[in-house]
Amino acid sequence: MPVPTFEVDPAWPKPLPDRWLVGAVVGVHVDSRDHVWIVHRPGTLQPNETRSIWHAAPPVIEFDAAGNVVSSWGGPGAGYEWPDLEHGIYVDDTDHVWLGGGGEKDAHILKFTRQGKFVMQIGRKGQGSGSNDTRNLGGAANMTLDREANELYVADGYVNHRVIVFDATTGAYKRHWGAYGKRPDDSYFTQAGEKLPSPFSGAVQHENRPSNYQPGGPPPPQFRIVHVVRIARDGLVYVCDRTNDRIQVFRKDGTFVREAFVAAKTLGSGSVWDIGFSTDQAQTFLIVPDGTNQQIWILRRDTLQVVSAFGRAGRWAGQFYGAHNLAVDAQGNLYVTETYEGKRVQKFVYRGMGPATVPIVQ
């Protein structure tokens, strides 16, 4: 069957102003104006990168569709706790910007106006107490808004192992769930010999712990790194359980629908890092970046079967080093950020439907 096809635009974005450099780029979102927002980690720039006249850009940068910088802001300020490790950005339909944090003590998320004025903080740094804490988070990686219900869904997944939902205006807790829609159970990790943070002792659930997912074994009963949550037009909720190599699908109340594994032999950092939807009315395809195998997977949304892929490891245009997040604009173009030493965002122009490509990694 024909699948969406894409071509890299090596001239996007335009050169950054003011001798700026970006560090690991760990979030991207396209707003209602088709402006592209990224969040990066200034602290990941190395001394040899900033030794001369170059310096870190502000953590949050807004680009217009042509790739020009429109605004920038972010960092510590009065009235809120900036995360130790920036992670994830979402711009809602009311032009509020939400930011997460993947650090060991980042038990909170932040809400700002698009101009960078602080609005609200949910949770408090260093106060998290596990995956059933309803007041604090634990390494919140990303978020999305259900506009009809005015509910914010958070992928609470670097320390905790769940999806948690808040009122987007008041920050009030609504509900949460773990893998298969069940109550998350952190004892799954402690029984495997892992020390959970209590509160945030520094034992973030990283990639190669004793409880790590084993290819060919039973499906893990708990989420591991809940990296992204997205909501399709039909109301289904899609969750990237990154280091378990799987996508799980739910109804908005947390009822489990189905799951699928992608590149199920992938170890380490996992294979499912984000989800974008194709722009046709039915959102027929899921577009999934894989920062371990360095390619972009294309899946049919109805079956969760991989039907195509593109990309390869490398530093040239159209290649990837740590493909971390992905966003889709109104024209179907893709924006892919790169973490680790990738430190960039690339644009891939939608070229219509075409033949599938056999994935390099199976």
C-alpha positions in Angstrom: 0.0 0.0 0.0 1.2 3.6 -0.5 2.7 5.3 2.5 3.6 8.9 3.4 7.0 9.9 1.9 9.3 12.7 3.0 12.4 14.6 1.9 14.8 16.5 4.1 15.0 20.3 3.8 18.7 21.0 4.6 18.1 24.7 4.7 15.6 24.6 7.6 15.9 26.2 10.1 17.7 29.4 9.2 21.1 30.2 11.0 20.5 31.0 14.6 21.1 34.7 15.7 23.4 36.1 18.3 26.1 33.4 18.0 23.7 30.9 19.5 24.2 27.2 19.8 21.7 24.5 20.9 22.5 21.5 23.1 20.6 18.3 23.1 17.1 19.1 21.6 14.6 17.2 23.7 11.2 18.4 22.6 9.4 19.8 19.6 5.8 20.9 19.0 3.9 22.7 16.1 1.4 25.2 17.4 -1.9 26.4 15.8 0.0 28.9 13.7 2.3 26.3 12.3 5.1 27.7 14.3 7.7 25.2 15.5 8.7 25.2 19.2 11.7 23.4 20.5 13.3 22.9 24.0 16.9 22.1 24.3 19.4 21.6 27.2 22.0 24.4 27.3 23.9 22.4 29.9 24.8 19.7 27.4 27.0 22.1 25.4 30.7 21.2 26.0 33.4 23.7 26.9 35.1 23.4 23.5 31.8 24.4 21.9 31.4 27.6 23.8 35.0 28.5 24.4 35.2 31.2 21.7 32.4 33.6 20.8 29.6 31.1 20.8 27.1 30.6 23.6 24.0 28.7 24.5 20.6 29.8 23.1 17.7 30.2 25.6 16.1 26.8 26.3 12.9 27.5 24.5 12.9 28.7 20.9 10.0 29.5 18.6 10.5 29.3 14.8 8.1 30.5 12.1 7.3 28.1 9.2 10.2 29.5 7.2 12.7 28.6 10.0 13.2 32.1 11.3 13.5 32.6 15.1 10.4 34.4 16.4 11.0 34.3 20.1 13.1 32.7 22.8 13.0 32.5 26.6 13.4 30.1 29.5 15.6 29.2 32.4 15.4 29.8 36.2 13.1 32.6 37.4 11.0 33.9 40.2 8.0 31.8 41.4 8.8 28.5 39.8 11.4 25.7 39.8 13.1 25.3 36.5 13.8 21.6 35.8 17.3 20.2 36.3 17.0 18.4 32.9 14.7 19.9 30.3 12.5 17.4 28.6 9.4 17.8 26.4 7.4 20.8 25.2 3.7 21.2 24.3 1.8 24.3 23.1 -1.9 24.1 23.7 -4.7 25.8 21.7 -4.8 28.7 24.2 -1.1 29.5 23.4 0.2 28.2 26.7 3.5 26.4 26.7 4.0 23.3 28.9 7.5 22.0 29.8 8.5 18.8 31.5 11.7 17.7 33.2 13.6 14.4 33.0 15.9 14.9 36.0 16.0 12.7 39.0 14.5 15.5 41.2 12.2 16.9 38.5 8.8 16.0 40.2 7.0 18.8 38.4 5.8 20.4 35.1 5.6 24.1 34.2 3.0 26.2 32.3 3.9 29.5 30.7 2.4 32.0 28.2 3.9 31.9 24.8 5.8 35.0 25.8 7.4 33.1 28.6 5.4 34.5 31.6 5.0 31.9 34.3 1.4 30.6 34.9 1.4 27.4 36.9 3.6 24.7 38.4 2.2 21.2 39.1 4.3 19.2 41.6 7.4 20.3 43.5 11.0 19.5 42.8 12.4 16.7 45.0 9.0 15.8 46.5 7.9 12.8 44.4 7.1 9.6 46.2 6.5 7.1 43.4 4.1 6.1 40.7 0.9 6.5 42.8 1.7 10.0 44.1 -1.2 12.2 43.0 0.5 15.6 43.8 3.9 15.2 42.3 5.5 13.7 39.2 8.6 11.8 38.6 10.7 12.7 35.5 7.8 13.9 33.3 8.9 13.4 29.7 6.1 15.0 27.7 2.4 15.9 27.7 -0.6 16.6 25.5 -4.0 18.3 25.9 -7.5 16.9 25.5 -9.1 20.2 24.5 -12.7 18.9 24.8 -12.2 17.9 28.5 -9.5 20.6 29.2 -7.4 17.8 30.6 -3.6 17.5 30.4 -2.2 14.0 29.9 1.4 13.6 31.1 3.9 10.9 30.2 5.3 10.6 33.7 8.0 8.2 32.9 11.7 8.7 33.8 11.3 8.0 37.5 7.6 7.1 37.6 5.9 4.6 35.3 2.5 5.9 34.4 0.2 8.3 32.5 -1.3 10.9 34.8 -4.1 13.4 34.0 -4.6 16.9 35.4 -7.1 19.7 34.9 -5.3 22.0 32.5 -6.6 25.2 34.2 -6.3 24.4 37.9 -3.7 21.6 37.9 -6.1 19.4 39.9 -5.4 15.7 39.8 -7.9 13.6 37.8 -6.6 10.0 37.3 -3.6 7.9 36.4 -2.8 4.5 35.2 0.1 2.2 34.3 0.7 -0.5 31.7 -2.5 -2.3 30.6 -4.5 0.4 32.4 -3.7 -1.0 35.8 -2.5 0.7 38.9 1.3 1.1 38.5 3.3 -1.1 40.9 6.8 0.1 41.7 7.6 -3.1 43.6 8.1 -4.7 40.2 11.4 -2.7 40.1 12.4 -3.1 43.7 11.9 -6.8 43.6 14.3 -6.9 40.7 17.0 -5.3 42.9 16.4 -1.7 41.9 16.3 1.0 44.5 13.5 3.4 43.8 13.8 7.1 44.7 12.0 7.8 48.0 12.0 10.7 47.6 14.3 11.0 44.6 17.4 9.4 46.0 19.0 9.5 42.6 18.0 6.0 41.5 16.3 6.9 38.2 15.1 3.9 36.3 17.6 3.8 33.5 18.0 1.5 30.7 20.0 -1.6 31.8 18.6 -2.5 35.2 17.7 -6.0 36.3 14.1 -5.6 35.4 14.8 -4.6 31.9 12.6 -5.9 29.1 13.8 -9.2 27.5 13.0 -9.7 23.8 11.0 -12.9 23.3 10.0 -13.0 27.0 6.6 -12.2 28.5 5.3 -8.7 27.9 6.5 -6.5 30.8 3.6 -5.9 33.3 4.8 -2.4 34.0 5.7 0.6 31.9 9.4 1.4 32.0 10.2 4.8 30.5 6.9 6.4 29.5 8.3 8.8 27.0 5.3 10.3 25.2 1.5 10.4 25.3 -0.6 11.5 22.3 -4.4 11.6 21.6 -5.8 10.8 18.1 -8.9 12.6 16.7 -11.0 9.5 17.5 -10.1 9.8 21.2 -7.7 6.9 21.4 -4.7 7.6 23.6 -1.2 6.4 22.4 1.7 5.8 24.8 5.3 5.2 24.0 6.8 2.8 26.5 10.2 3.5 25.1 12.6 1.0 26.7 10.0 -1.8 26.5 9.9 -1.2 22.7 6.2 -0.9 22.6 3.2 1.3 22.0 0.1 0.8 24.1 -3.3 2.2 23.2 -6.0 3.3 25.7 -9.3 5.0 25.9 -9.3 8.3 27.8 -10.4 6.7 31.0 -7.4 4.4 31.0 -9.1 1.3 29.6 -6.5 -0.8 27.7 -7.2 -1.4 24.0 -4.1 -3.0 22.4 -0.3 -3.0 22.1 2.4 -3.6 19.6 6.1 -4.0 19.8 8.4 -2.2 17.3 11.8 -3.6 16.5 11.3 -5.9 19.5 15.0 -7.0 19.7 16.1 -3.4 20.5 17.8 -3.1 23.9 19.3 -0.1 25.7 17.3 3.1 25.0 14.5 1.4 23.2 12.7 1.9 19.8 9.6 4.0 20.3 10.5 7.6 21.3 7.5 9.7 20.1 4.4 9.6 17.9 3.1 11.8 15.1 -0.2 11.3 13.3 -0.5 11.6 9.5 -2.7 14.6 8.5 -5.5 12.7 6.6 -8.8 12.8 8.4 -8.6 9.2 9.6 -5.0 9.7 10.8 -4.2 6.4 9.0 -0.5 6.3 9.9 1.6 6.7 13.0 5.1 8.2 12.5 7.5 7.1 15.2 11.2 8.2 15.7 13.6 5.7 17.0 16.7 7.2 18.6 18.4 3.9 19.1 18.1 2.4 15.6 18.3 5.9 14.0 15.3 5.7 11.7 11.7 6.8 11.5 9.1 4.0 11.6 5.7 4.3 9.8 2.9 2.2 11.2 -0.7 1.7 10.2 -2.7 3.1 13.1 -5.5 0.5 12.9 -3.2 -2.5 13.1 0.0 -1.0 14.7 2.0 -2.8 12.0 5.2 -1.3 10.6 4.7 -0.6 6.9 7.7 1.5 6.1 10.7 3.4 7.5 13.3 5.9 6.5 16.5 7.4 7.8 19.9 6.0 8.9 22.6 6.8 11.5 24.8 9.7 10.6 25.5 13.4 10.9 24.5 14.6 7.4 21.1 16.1 6.4 18.4 13.5 6.6 20.4 11.2 8.9 20.0 10.9 12.7 22.0 10.7 15.9 19.6 10.3 18.8 16.2 11.0 17.0 14.3 12.0 20.1 11.0 13.8 19.3 8.8 14.5 16.3 6.0 16.9 15.4 3.8 17.2 12.3 2.6 20.5 10.8 -0.7 21.2 9.0 0.9 20.3 5.6 2.2 17.0 6.9 5.8 18.1 7.1 7.9 16.5 9.9 10.2 18.1 12.5 12.6 15.7 14.2 14.8 16.7 17.1 18.1 15.0 18.1 19.4 14.5 21.6 22.9 13.3 22.8 25.4 14.8 20.4 22.9 15.2 17.6 21.9 18.7 18.9 19.6 19.8 16.1 16.1 19.9 14.7 15.5 18.8 11.0 12.6 19.4 8.7 11.3 16.7 6.4 9.0 17.9 3.7 5.9 15.7 2.9 6.1 14.5 -0.7 2.8 12.7 -0.9 2.0 9.0 -0.9 4.5 6.6 -2.4 6.0 3.2 -2.2 7.1 1.8 1.1 10.8 1.4 2.1 12.1 -1.7 3.7 13.5 -0.8 7.2 17.3 -1.1 7.7 16.7 -2.5 11.2 14.0 -5.2 11.5 
